[in-house]
Amino acid sequence: MGMLLLVLLLALLLFGLGFAFKVLWLLAVVVLVVWIVGFLVRPAGTGGSRGRWYRW
């Protein structure tokens, strides 16, 4: 009984880690796409030139 419980707990842990990794991977892709789109469509600065992509 204890071995079965250990195997089920290990399977649940591995499924949870895999799911979390997939969610984090999708989040990273979304952030990258938003960053690229923001970089491409950033508004023009004064004088018609494009502004800096950073805020400093």
C-alpha positions, 0 to 999 in steps of 0.5 A, a space after each residue: 500500500 505504501 509503495 502504491 501511494 509513493 508511486 501515485 505521489 511521484 506521478 502527481 508531482 511530475 505531472 504538476 511540474 510538467 504542467 507548471 513548466 508548460 505554463 511558464 513556457 507559454 508565459 515566456 512566449 507571450 511576453 516575448 511576443 508582446 515585447 517584439 510588438 511593442 518594439 516594432 510599433 513604438 510611437 515616434 519621438 519628437 522630430 519624427 525620430 523614433 524614441 529610445 526603447 528603454 525608459 532610462 
